[in-house]
Amino acid sequence: MGEDLVAKDGSATGSYRMRADLTGLAPSWPIGGTQLRTHQQAQHSVSHSAGKGRGGTFGAGPAAGFGVLGGAAAVRGTVMPTAGVRKARFTMAEQTVSSRQGAEVRGDKVLYFGRVRFRVEGTGPLSPAMRVRAGTRTAHHSMDVWVALRADEAQALGLALPDGVTAGPMVAVPAGGDAGKKRAGDTAVSGQTAEAEGGGSSRAGQDTERHLPFGAMGSSVTISQLDTAPLLSGIERLFTADPRLAGYLPSFGPGPAAEASREEAEVQRRNYRELVTVLSETNLRVNKDQLLSSGIRVRMRRKSRWHAHDVQIRVVGALRETGHLGDTKDWLVRSHSGVTSNSQSGRSSSRSVGGLALGQFRLVPGVLSASVRGERIRHSSRRNQAGPTTRTDVLTNGGESTSSFGGALRLDVDVTMTTRERSARRALTPGAPGRDAPEAEHIASSADTEALAPAEQDVRLLTPTAFTLDTTAKDRLTARTRTRTAGLAAPQRQFTASGIGDLSTMTPRSITGRAVRDWTLVETLGDGGPVRDLAFRLLSQAAARGREPRADHALRTEGLAPRLAIEERFSPQAITSALRQAVSSGWVVKNLRHPRRLAALDGAVGTRFALVNPEVVAQGTGPGTETFVLGGHQVTGQEGRGTTTSVQGGLLGAENGAGWRIGEGVSAGRSLSESGSVATTLSGSVERNAHTPRGRPLYLVHCDLVVRMVGEVKVTGGGPYVAKGERTLPAAAALWLTGEQVRAAGLRVPGGAASEPTPAVGSSCSTAAAETSADDTRTGRDDRTVRKFKLAAAR
């Protein structure tokens, strides 16, 4: 969907949506071996700012009147010196979680000549000229394009190849069906020494069919051939047919447009952008783990006179794996995840001094008067702010071979509506006693609505072959996981915390034993469901003012902003990207607000993770990886001075009658300002870049995830109230580690001796930075610490 298009005079606003269909492809000629990188990126940003200040302006001066006209002074004059001062404090914070997936496509490619047909549908009011010409809001256009494909990819799609071009199968089926020849890649850890010859390939025993370690879940697994058109089409048909959902989406194309005010039309366009963005193929592919676990949620809003309505669309994917299809050469699956955090706080102050002159003239008593005003002010200001900046990025460059797995995906849809009274109604009308927690009304679902029940679609799962397991290793991993999760639940330890801030300073007892504090890649942390459940439970306890038997569930209401924030910030992709921060200091979700008449809620929840009880379960020759960690601090100071001169004059006329009075006036003014400022910025940053080349051994380590969480909720008239809890998730985390990281965790590298675990002090960055240069050279790991200090002055 396009951006808003505003009429020249600003009287109307509209937009459009555009769809493209590839109607034909004709082979042209080969273009040789080229390299192409594709990316699908999604990010979620949260920003918060707050400030408070005080100030005032004071002035006093003499006033005089001259002459008498109509029983009052004909001329009045005032001269007044003025002085003002203002002080303020402020803070700003921003955090962004980003994820990106794609591929680096190599190999011989061929060129096709194609034709694309575009269909553009508009929304919004028709112009007078279109009404006269009986125009419509639909247009079509065709365009010639050139399309490049790999030769084997084009053949797999059923396209004819250019003359003289031959290609083999894109996906090489394992020889012998379920079992084939020996393949370089992962082998199960069985106590034997892995060989590192020919690019780090490990070879042992006879090769079998490959398996995904944790099924479709995992950051190294990407999904392709996903089609969201039937899903969006079914949702649009539902909103058109159900009267309860009328007014949420704009009308496109031919036909009369529904009547809507300018504000309602803007909300409808925003709802549609939210729908097509969140349920786009890119977002579903990047957030695959969330799609297959808790689901992807879309929130659409509409307001009536006294109520606010929130409709939530929840899409959950159910994937049925159909087995290993084979391997593809020179198709490198790439993935990236990162977290960027910025925080700034400071003070500002300003002073002003000036003078004001005012003259008033009665030209015709009771009928016409004039006034002249002049003012000149000199002001000065100061502003200082400082804060830290952190950034963590992990990139997987992929391996030379990619394994393909088949799957059948079904997308289930559930639509609910939550209705709340608007602020004006809550202010003007009394409420029922007790705590208000609105209930979500069921609208439709795939189980009871034909439009929301699309058929299964065939998809592909792609992952580097180095991250797959053979049948023996997969069975061993499944058995170990079942054993670790079948035991008694770990005891819930009590810890002391008076607030979320204490999480960053405490060292849980769980970490003092054998724990993992440094890793190369995070494969999976599960679906995040227990983490979200713990967050909702603690917020409910704290919202009830800490009274144990009671609970206030308003912050977990379906469809409202607090629940959506918890679902987003504790989604599988978010906690995977933020794992380093959550282990070293903590991960916080704040600004969880639920307005009420008397007991409004303002909550936050923070968590601290620990990876304990590690166990090496598999070994492989990993793809290339890059890890980037940055920490910095920035200080900015600014001074400014300026002068403002303004002059204003006007005439005021009046007409009087028996019992009525009418006044008319006209005024003109001019203002001239001159200012200058000087700013000085000092910033320092420490960067750590770690690189592991392709073919180096990596080890899959299974860990328990210890979650310590604190919830804080302010209730109108009291608080904050605190609730805390701990939960241990057995075998919930799986990480890829290098040999040095395995030994630092106190584990035995297959074929080597175990080493003592590192002390439970410091973050993962400091632990990794303490590795010796000899170890880095021997393992091909390149760690560089770069310190940058920049001093910039601008006038």
N, C-alpha and C positions, 0 to 999 in steps of 0.2 A: 504494500500500500504506500502511496506517495505522501509527501508532506502536505500541509494545509496550503491551499491556494486562495488568496484574499483578493477580492475585487479592487479595482483601482480606487474607488471611493470608500472602500472598507465596509460597504453595506452587506456583503455576502461573503461566505467562506465555504469552500468545498474541497474535495479531494478526489482521488481515483485509485483504482486497483488495476494491475496489469498482469495478465497471464500469457505464457508463451507455450506454443506447441511446436515440436520439431516434426515437420511434415514430410521430410524426405532427405536421404543421404545418397550421394553418388560418389563412387571411388574416383580419386584423381591420380595421385602419384605418391611414391614413398619419399619420406623426408629424412631418413637415416636415424641414427641413434641420438636422441636428445634427452634432456633431463627436465622433469616437471615436478613442481611441488604444489600440492593442494592443501588447504587448511580450512577447517570449520571451527570457529571460535565462538565461545559464549562467556560472558562475564556478568558478575553481579556486584554492584557497588552500593555501599551504605555510607552516608555522610551525616554528620551531626554538628551543629553549631549552637552555641549559647553565649550569652553575654548580659551584662547588667552595668548600669552606670548612673551617674547623677550629674546634674548641671543646672545652671541658672544664669539669667541675665538681669542686671540691675541698672537702673537709670533714674536720675532726678535732675530737674532743672527748672528755671523760672519760666513763667508764661505771662504775657501782657496783652491787653486789649486797647484799641484806639478807636475813638469816634463812637457815635451813637446813631444807629439806624434801625428803626422799627423797634425801639425799646431794648436793643442789645448792641453789643460791640460790633462795629462794622468790620474791623480787622483784628484777628487774634494771631499772636506769634508765640512759638515755643522753641526753646533751645535746650537740648538735653544731652549731656555726656552719658555714655553707656559703657558698661563693662560686663563681660561674661566669662564663665569658666565651665569646663565639662571634663569629667573623668569617667573612664569605663574600663572594664575587664572583659575578656572574651576568650573563648576556646573553640577550636575547630578540629574535627577528626574525620578521617575518611579511610575506608577499607574496601579493597577490591579483591574478589576471588575470581580468577580467570582460568579457563580450561580450553585447550585447543587440541584437535585431532586432525590427522591428515595422512598423506602418503607422499613419498618421493618415488616417482615413476620413471624408470629408466628403460632402456631397450629401444629396438627399432620401431619407428612409428610411421603411420601412413596418413595421408591427408584426404579428407572428404569434403565435397561441396554440398552444402545443405541449405535448406530453406526453413525459416522460422516464421510462424504466424502469431502475431500479437493481438490480443483482445483487451481493450481498455474500456473500463466501465467507470463512469463518474458518479459522484454522490454530492448532494447539495441542491440548492435552488437553481432553476433554469433562468437564464438571462432573458430579458425582453426580446432580444433578437432571435433567440432559439425558439421562444414561444410563437413568434410570428411565422417563422419558417418551419414550425412543427418539428424542431430538431429533437434528437434523442441524446441520451448520455452514454451511448455505446459507439465505439469506433474499432476498426480492424486495420491492421497494417502487416505487410509481409516484408521480410528482410533476408538477403542472401548472406550466409555465414560460411566460414571455413572451420572445420572440426578436425582435430588431430587425435588419433587413437593409436594405442599400441596394436601391432599387427595381430598378435594372438588375442587381444581383447576384442578387436573388431570381429575376428572369426568366431569368438565365443558368443557374440551378440547376434550372429547370423548374418553379418554384412558381407557383401562380396569384396574381395581384396583387389587392389589395382593389378594390372597386368604385370606378370613377372614376379609377383610377391608371394611367398609361401610362409606359412607360420605353423608352429606346433601348437599343442594345447596350452591354454593359459594356465590351467591348474593341472599339474602333473599328478595323476592318480597313483597312490602307493602301489608298487608292484605286488601282485598276488592278492589284490583286494584288501582284506583286513590286515595282512602282514606283507611286508616288502623287504627290500634290501636295507642295509645299515644306513642310517641317516645321521649326519652331524647335528648335534643339538643337545638336549637335556638328557641326563640319565639319572636314575634314582640313586640316592646316597646309600651305598651298601657297604661302606668301609673300604672300598678299593680306591686307589689313587686315580684321579682323572687325568688323562693325557691332555696336553695343550700344544698340539701340533697343527700346522696348517691353518693359522687364524684362530687358534684356540678351540677347535672342535674336539669334543670328547666322544670317544667311540668305545663301546663295550657291549659285547653280546650281539644278539640279533635284533634288528629293528622291528617294532610293531607299530600298530596304528597310533597316531598321536591323539592326545586329549588335552583339553583346557583344564588347568589346575582347579579352578573354582567355577567352572561353567562359564556362562556369559558374563558374570560379575568379574571385575578386575580392570584396573586402569590401562593395562597393556592390550586389552581386547577392544577392538572397534567393530561397529556394526555398519553395514552398507546395504545398498539396494532397498532402502526404506522409502516407502511411498505414503505421504500424509494427506494426499488429495482426498481419498474417500473419507478419512476422519473429519477433515474440515467441512467437506460437503454435507456430511450427516449432521454435524453440529449446527450449521447454518439452516438446514431444513427444520431442525427442532426449534430453533429460535423463531422461525417464520410461522410454524404451525401452532405452537403453544401460546395461548394468550397471556399466560403469566410471565412470559419472557419477552413480550412486546416492548419495544422502545430501548432495547439494549444495544442493538447493532444497527448501523445505517443501511439504507436501501440503495442498491446499486442498479445501474442499467436502466432499461426501459420500464415504463409504468410510472404511475404517479407516486411521488415521494411522500412519505408520511410527514404530517405536520409536526414540527419540533422547533423549539426556541433555539437561539444561538448557543446558549449554554448547554442545552440537551444535545444538540448536534455535535458539539465539541466532545462531550463525554462519550457519545456513540462512536466517533472516530477513534478516540483513545481506546475504547474497549476492543474495537476491531483490530487495531494495531497490536494490542496485547495478545489477542487470540492468535493471530497469524505469526507472531514472533515466538511466543512460548511453544506453540505446537508446530513450529517449522521443523523441517528435516534436520537442519543444522543443530538446533537446540536439543532435539530428541537424541541425536547421535552423540553429542558431547556429554549429555547427562543420561547416558544409557543406564548406569547403575541405579539412579533415582527412578527412572522410568520402570525398571523391572522390580523395584522394591516398594517404596512408599507411593510412587506415582508423581507425575508432573501436574501442577495445579495452575489454573488460570483464574484470576479474580476479575470480575466485571462488576461495575457499580452503576447505580441509578438512584436519583433522589426524587421523591415526591414532595408534596407540601410539608408533611409532618413526619415522614419516615425516610430512612436510608436503606436501600436494598442492595445486598451483596450476593451475586451469583458466583458460585465456584464450580469450575469444571475440572474434574480429576480424571486423568488418563493413566491407566496402569497397564503395563505390557506383560503378557504371559508368553514366554519363549519356550518352544519345544525343540530341543536340539535333535538334528537328524544325522549327526555323525561327521567324521572327518572326510573332507572332499579331496584334499591333496595340498601340494605346495606350489607356490609361485615364486619364480626367481626375479630379482631386480625390481621388486615391488616392496619398498621399505615403509612399514607402518610407523608413523611418528605420533608422539603424544607429548603434551606439555601441560603443566599445572603450576600455578603460582599464586602468591598472596602479596599484596602491596598495602602497607599501612603508613599513614601520615597523620601526625598530630601537631597542632600549633596552639600555643596559648600566649597571651601577652596583655599589655595595657596600652591605653591611648589617653591622651589628654590634649586639650586645646584651650587657648586663652584669646580673648578678643577685647579691644578697646576702640571706641569710636564716638561719633557725635551725630545727633539727629536735629534737624531743623524743620519746623512745620509752620506753615502759614495758611490761614483760613480767611476768606473774603466773602462778605454778604453783598452781592451786587444788587439784587432786587429782593427786599425783605419778603420771606415766605415763598418766593418763586424761584430765584436763581442764586446759586452760591458756587464758589470755586475754592480749590485747595491745592497747595503745592507742598511737596515733601521731598527732602533731600537727606541722604544718609551716607556716611563714609566710615568704614570699619577696617581696622588692621587686625589680623589674626595670625596666630602661630600655633603649630600643632606638633606633637611628638607621638610616635607609635613604635613600640618594641614588641617583637614576638619571636618565639623560639620553640623548637620541638624536634622530636626524633623522626626518622624515616627508616623503615625496614622493608625488605623485599626478599622473597624467596621464590626461585624458579627451578623447576626440574624438567629437563627435556630428554626424551628418548628418541634417538636418531634412527632406530630400527635396525633390523638385520638384513643380510643379503637374501635370505629366504623367508617367505611369509606363508604360514599355514592357513588354509581356509576351512571353515566349518559351516555346515548348513543348519538352517533353523526355520521354524514356522512361527511367526509372531502374530499374536492376537492382541488388539488394543481395546481394552474395556473402558467405558466412559461412565462416569457417575456425575450427575448434576444436582446441586443442592442450592437452596436460597436461604439467606439469613436476613431478617428484617429487624431494624432497630429504630427507636425514636430519635429524631434529630435533636440537636442541642436546644433549639428554640422551644420545642414541645416539652423537653425535660425541664427547662427553666420555668415554663408557664404553668405546667400541670403537676399535681402531686403524683408520686409513684407509690407502688405497692410496697409494703414493708418487706425487708429482707434484701438479699443481694440479687441483682438482676443478671441472669446468664441466659441470653437468647438461645433458642433451639433452632437447629438447621432443618428446613423443610425439604423433604425429598421431592425432586421434580421429575427426573427420568434417569434411566440407566440402560446399559446395554442388554440387561436381562429382560426388560419389559418394554423397550422401544426399538422398533425395527430400524429406524434411521441411525441409531447408535450402535448397531451390531454389524460392523464390517467383517468380511471374511478374513481368514488367515492369509498372510502374505509371506512369501519365501524371502528370507534375508540371508546375508552372509556375515559370518563372524571372522575377522582377520586378526592375527596376532603374530609376532615374530616366532619363527619355528623354535628359536632358542628358549622361549618361555613356555613351551608345551612339554607334556610328559608322555612317556610310553605307558602301556597298559599296566605293567608291573608297578611303576612309580605312582600311577594314579590310584591303583588299589591300595597301595601302602599309605598314601596320603589320606584317602577316605577312611581307612581303618584307624589311623592315628587321630584324625579329627573326631571320629565317633567315640574313641576312648576318652579323649580329653573333655568332650562335652557331656559324656554320660555320667560323670562322677557327681559327687555332692557339690552344691554351690559353695563357692569360696566365702569364708566369713566376712561380714561387713564390718570393717574397722571403723572406729569412731575417731574423728579428728577435730581439732580445735580451729574454728574459723569464725570471726565476727563479721565477716563480709567477703565480697568477691575479691577485694584487694589482697587478702591473706593467701589466696591460691598461688600468687606469683612468688611468695617468699618461703612457702613450706616445701619440705622435702619428704614426700610420703615414705612410710616405712617400706612400701613395696619396692621403691627404687633402690634401697640400700643393698638389696640382694643382686642377683643376676638379672640385668636389664639391658635393653638395647637403647642406646642413645644416639647412634649414628647409623645411617643406612644410605643406600643409593637410590632405590625406587620403592614406592609403596604400591603393592599389587592390589590389596583389598583391605578394607576395615569393616567388612560386612555391610549390611543395609542401613546401619545407623538407627534402627528402630528402638533398641533399648536405651540409647543415649537420649533420644527425643522423649521417650516415655518417662525417663528420670527427670528431665527438665520440666515436663508438664506436672509431674507429681510434686516437685519442690515448689514450683510457682503456685500451685493450688494451696499447699500448706502455708506458704508465706502470705498469700493473699487473705487467708483466714486468720491473720494476725498471730500465727504460730500456735494456734490452739489445735492440738494434735487430733482430736476426734473429728474436727470440722475441716472442710475443704471448700474453697471458692474456685470453681472451674471456669470463670469468665475468660481468662487468658488463653484457654485452649478451645474456645468456641470455633466450630468449623466456619471457614469462609472469612473470618475477620483477620485484620492485619497481624496481631500477635502470633497467632498460630502459623500463619504463612511465613513469618520471619523465622520462627523456630524450625519449620520444615525446610526452609531454604538454607539457613546457616548451619544446620546439623544434617544436611543431606550427605549422602556418601561422597559426592564429588567435593563438597566444601571441606569436610573433615579430613579427606585425603590430602587436599592441597594445603591445609593449615596444620597438618600433624606436627611439623617441627615446632611451630609456635605453641601449639597446645601442650607439647611435651616439655618445652623449656620454660614457658612462662604462663600460658593460659589462653583460652579462647572465650570471648565474651559476646553475648547478644544482649543488646539493651534497647531502650525506648519501646518497651512493650506496654502500650497504653490501652486502657479500657475506660472511657468516660462514663460517669454515672452522676445521679443527682447528689448523693451524699457520700458514697464510698467508691470514688474513682480510684483506679489502679494505675500504677506506674512501676513496671518491673524490669528486672534484668537478671540474667543467669550467666554464670561463668563456670568453666570446666577446666580441669587439668588432667591430662592423659599420662599413662605410664605403660610401657611395653615390657612385660615381665615373662618369665618362664620361656625363654626362647628355645627353639629346637630346629636344627637343620633338617629339612625334609627332602630337598632336591638340589641338584647341581646342574649348571648349564653354562654354555658359552654365551654370555650376554651380548646384546646389541650395544652400540655406542650410547653413552649417556653424558649429560652435562648438568651440573648442579651449580647454581648461582645464588649466593647469599650476600646480601648487602645490609649494612647497618650504618646509619649516619645521623648527624645532628646539624641543624641549620639555625642560625641566629640572624635576624634582620632588624635594623634600626632605621627609622625614617624621621626626618625633620622637615617641616614646611613652614613657609611664611607667605602671606598674601594680603592684598588690599582689594576691597570691594567698594565701589561708588555707585549709588543708584539715585535717580531722580524720577519723581512721579508727579503728574498733575492731572486735574480732572474738573469737570463741571457737573453740577447736580441741579436739576430742575424739579419743581413740584407743582402740582395742581390740586387745589383744595375745593371741596364742595360741602354741601350739607350732609355730614355723616360719612364722608369718604375722603381719601387722600391718595394721589398717585404720584410716584416719583420716577424720574428717568435720569440717567447719568451716563457720562462718557469719560474715559480716562486714558492716559497714555503714559508710558514710562520707558526708561532706558537704564540699563545696568552695565557696568564695566568692571571686570575682575582681572586681576593680575596675581599670579602665584608662582612659586618655585619650591622645589623640594630636593632634598639630598637623601639618598638611601645607601646603606652599607650592609652587605650580606657576607656572612662568614659561614661556610659549610664544610663539614668534614665527613668522609665516608670511608668505611673499610669494606672491601669486596673480597669474597672468597669464591674462586672458580675451581671446580673439580671436574675432571674429564676422565672418562674411562673409554678406551678405544674398543672397537668391535672385536670380538673373539676372546676377550678376557673372561676368566671364570667368574660367575656369579652364583650365589647360593640362596635358595629360597628358605627363609626362616619363618616358622610359625610361632606366634606369640599370643599370650593372653593380654587383653586390653583392660587396664584398671582405670576407671572413670571416677574422679572426684569432682563433685559439683556443688555449687552454692547458688541459691536463688535469693534475690532481694526484691521486695515489693513494698512500695510506699502506698499507703491508703490515706485518703483524705482525712486530715486531722491526726495522723500518727505515722510512725515508721521511721526508717525502713525496718521491716520485719524479715528475718533471715531463716532459711531452712537449708539444711545441708545433707548430703548423702553420698554414699560410695557404692559402686557396683563393679564387679569383675566379670568380664565377658571372656569365657575360655575359648581359645583358638579363634579369636575374632580377627586378628591382624596377621597379614602375610607380607613380608618385606623381602626385597632382593638386596643382598649384602656382598661386598667384596671380601676377599680372604682376610685382609687386615681388619675390616670391621667385624668379621666373625670372631677373630681372635681377641679383639678389644672387648667383645661382649662375654668373653670367657668360654666360648664354645670351641669344639674341636673341628678344625677344617678336615674334611674327608681326606684321609691319607696323611694327616699331620697330627701334631700334638696340640692339646688344648693349652690355653694361656689363662692367666688370672684376669678376672674382670676388672675393668677400670673403676676407680673410685667414683662414688655417686656425687660428683661435684662438677658444675659447669654444664653448659649446653652442648648440643650436638655439634655446633660449629667449632667450639673450642676443643672438643675431644678430637674431632677430625683434624683440626689444625695442628694438633700435637704429634701427629704421625711424623716419623723421621723421613728425611729426604731419600734415604736409602730404600725404605719401603715403597715410597712413591715411584722411584725409578724402576724398581723390580716389578711392580704391578702395572706399570704403565699409567698410573694415576697422577695427574698433573694438578697440584694444588698451588694456587698462587694467591698471595695476600697483597692487595694493592691498596695503598692509602692515598687518598686524594684530598687535598685541602685547596679550596678555591676562595679567593678574596676578590670581590667585585665591588666597585664603587661607581655609581651613576649619578650624574648631576643633570 
